[in-house]
Amino acid sequence: MTAQSPVEKIPLVDLQAQYRSIKADIDAAVERVISKTAFIGGAEVKNFETAFAAWCGVKHCVGVGNGTDALYIAMRALGIGAGDEVITVSHTFIATAESIGQTGARPVFVDVDDVALLVDPALVEKAVTPRTKAIVVVHLYGCPVDMEAIRAIARKHGLKVIEDAAQAHGAMRNGRRVGTLGDVATFSFYPGKNLGAYGDAGAVVSNDEALMTRIRMIANHGRLDKYLHEMEGVNSRLDGLQAAILGAKLPHLEGWSKARRAAAALYTSILKPKGVRIVEELPGSESVYHLYVVRVPGRDRVMDALKAAGIDAGVHYPVPLHEQPAYRHLGMKPGDLPVTSQAAKEILSLPIYPEIGKARIERVCAELLKAL
Ligand SMILES: *Cc1c(COP(=O)(O)O)cnc(C)c1O
């Protein structure tokens, strides 16, 4: 008898598999930057900005240090600051709200719908006050929100719309890519995102040239010229190494998104007939499945059972922002956003990445159904 082979662990994301598939291109890109010592600014950054803008279908892109700074800089450039209110969701990563606070404005949290767990436009409209300046929508898990409804509210009340597209590179809303659906959009290239750098990186995109000039200045110490500072800004630049790596990856992104959608479709085809509740796409939206999320009773116990079977599941996110100590000053109770608070107890992110393949998905599903 042969010894039983150890059960393969299935990670939540597998960055090694991706590196192996494009190693020669990545290594060449890194080598190029180092041989030129073009670490800050330079051709690699410019080339990536141009390529990413074209890929999104917008006129301008400014690379920045990370996705959180991208949000902060975009809002500062829009003139958002102390005394202003910005409407957003509590069901998101803290960066969405943190960046609002960094401008001096106050985040106003609204609830999400119970199907896609995305911002509920009707609740946005109810939250508008004379102090409201903007709406930050989050295309959470890779699925675009109902931007037609959001834009209608923004037009009616004279508000700016910022897309937090950190999880949604290339996702579509009624045939249009995210990044083109509001006044300005922000991306994160954190390593685990759908387009990931090998460190922190981010970008802002928009068709508004004057706005993008302000964004470029704020991101680089308030200057366009080396020694002329129009204002105080921040130091938040996309660096040459990250730009070169992102540039090498960008041609693969479309294929990776297709592979993610195929993986999600396979999960759904197995789990939905068994009665597992899926966090679904909105009608009119095409998700790029940064995460594949189900809702299960006894979530923590189910997650532990998967872990014991070598499957790394996750929770995005277990404590909604309005219940976080950091937002205690807003004086909200869990019951104020009932869908958000209930979902936080049930959501479970299953492993998904372009290289995951059919066999691993089937094993995750089998173990999940066993745990339920
Ligand atoms: C990752 C993420 C961010 C922040 O991006 P960083 O690059 O990590 O700063 C913002 N919003 C959402 C929804 C995210 O998932």
The ligand as an ORCA input file, in Angstrom:
! r2SCAN-3c Opt
* xyz 0 1
  C      -8.206     47.385     -0.624
  C      -9.301     48.387     -0.518
  C      -9.040     49.759     -0.336
  C      -7.699     50.295      0.022
  O      -6.670     49.981     -0.788
  P      -5.147     49.979     -0.250
  O      -4.378     49.928     -1.523
  O      -4.981     48.761      0.590
  O      -4.926     51.236      0.502
  C     -10.105     50.634     -0.377
  N     -11.359     50.206     -0.545
  C     -11.662     48.904     -0.688
  C     -13.081     48.491     -0.890
  C     -10.645     47.943     -0.663
  O     -10.951     46.652     -0.797
*
